[in-house]
Structure formats: C-alpha cells, structure tokens
Amino acid sequence: MNDDKDYLLISQLTQAGYCLRRAALIMNEQIWKESADTAKGRIEHKRVHTQRVERRGKEVKLYEYTVFSDGLGITGKCDCIEAAADEEGCTIPSVDFPVRLYPIEYKHGKVRAEEEYEVQLCAQAMCLEEMYHTSIPEGALFYTSSHRRYPVPFTEELREKVSYYIAQLRDIRDKMVTPPADYGAKCKRCSLREICMPGVGRSAEKYCKELAMEAKGVDES
C-alpha cells in the first residue's frame, strides 16, 4: 500500500451509492446521526468485526481483512473472505496452498437488492484482484436477520459503477462541494434527513420557478 497516496475509504463508496449528498455531508462536513437501523447494523457488525483466521481443512475464513488498491486509490476491510483450495487460485498470507477468494459482506435486515452494498462488495473484490493477481467473479451479501446469502456477480456494469462513484467522491472531496439533494423515497429512510432537509431545496426551487412564471406573465402583459 502506497503511504503517499490519498485513499478513499470503501465505506464512503457505500454512502455515495446511496446518495452523493449524504456521502458529502459525512465526508466533508463530518456530519453523522444514527438511526435505529444503523445502530442495529453497527451492533451486529461488532459480532463479525474481530480480526481472525478460521481453518477447516482446505477451507479458510479470513475476518476483518484489510484490502486496498493503488490503482483505484481505495482501501477498507472485508467482513469475511472465504478462501477455498483451488490449484488455479492465488497465494495469500496465512494460507500455504493456492485458493480462490469469495468476499462476503454482512448486512442488517432481510435479503434485498441494494446497489450501494453491491458497489461496496465489488470494490473489495477489485482490491483483492489487484493485491493477489487473481480473478473474482462473484461474492455475496449475508443478511443477518434472515440468515441468507444474496449472491452478487461482479459484472462489467457493476465494476464501472465502482469507478464512477470513486470519481464522484474524489471530485466532491477535492472541491469540497455538497451536491443538492436528489429527493426520493430513500430520503425517508436516511438517518441524516433532518440535517439534510431534502424537501427544503425542492420547495425553494419550486417557489423560484413560480416567481419566474409570475414575472414572465407580468412582462408579457
């Protein structure tokens, strides 16, 4: 890992995938407010976030594993990486035989498709690919409430989204800008809703448009 490089955190990609404004408020303005959902998720993550290695024959599980990519300029930690013996796999520290890697990210709640989580998981896989010169076609999200996995194929489209959000985050960070709110259903679930006030900007914009229409009507008369 290049100590001179200014890395983004993979967790910031998760926020960006949910909402770029939310990501900017957290990253640039250091604003955070916990909700019941984020609190439950944090508590459940504590059960997993103990750095350790578990071995069962030719299968190894690596927990809280640090990953990085000099090429992408990102770093973070994987909740869990399953490393199964594979003659065509890669070699990693702590394992004395070649393995294929399968990253897993633990999430709170029931199984559901969430783009920001898929982006986070794919970014982890891209880091591992660079670190160990290997190919990782798939990983999984494990939802703790339902105790089920949601497989995530690392398609070219998803990889492009990772690169897109990295570029957006770097632009937001370097320019110290906070994008306007993209008001939608997700705003109701956001723990920063009261701070962000997404509806205020929308109302102000509507008000300005109405004033502009009134002024135009006066001019035309």
C-alpha positions, 0 to 999 in steps of 0.5 A: 500500500502506497503511504503517499497516496490519498485513499478513499475509504470503501465505506464512503463508496457505500454512502455515495451509492446511496446518495452523493449528498449524504456521502458529502455531508459525512465526508466533508462536513463530518456530519453523522446521526444514527438511526435505529437501523444503523445502530442495529447494523453497527451492533451486529457488525461488532459480532463479525468485526474481530480480526481472525483466521478460521481453518477447516481443512482446505477451507479458510475464513479470513475476518476483518481483512484489510484490502486496498488498491493503488490503482483505484486509490481505495482501501477498507476491510472485508467482513469475511473472505472465504478462501477455498483450495483451488490449484488455479487460485492465488497465494495469500498470507496465512494460507500455504496452498493456492485458493480462490477468494469469495468476499462476503459482506454482512448486512442488517435486515432481510435479503434485498437488492441494494446497489450501494452494498453491491458497489461496496462488495465489488470494490473489495473484490477489485482490491483483492484482484489487484493485491493477489493477481487473481480473478473474482467473479462473484461474492455475496451479501449475508443478511443477518436477520434472515440468515441468507446469502444474496449472491452478487456477480461482479459484472462489467456494469457493476465494476464501472459503477465502482469507478464512477462513484470513486470519481464522484467522491474524489471530485466532491472531496477535492472541491469540497462541494455538497451536491443538492439533494436528489429527493426520493423515497430513500430520503425517508429512510436516511438517518441524516434527513433532518440535517439534510432537509431534502424537501427544503431545496425542492420547495425553494426551487419550486417557489423560484420557478413560480416567481419566474412564471409570475414575472414572465406573465407580468412582462408579457402583459 
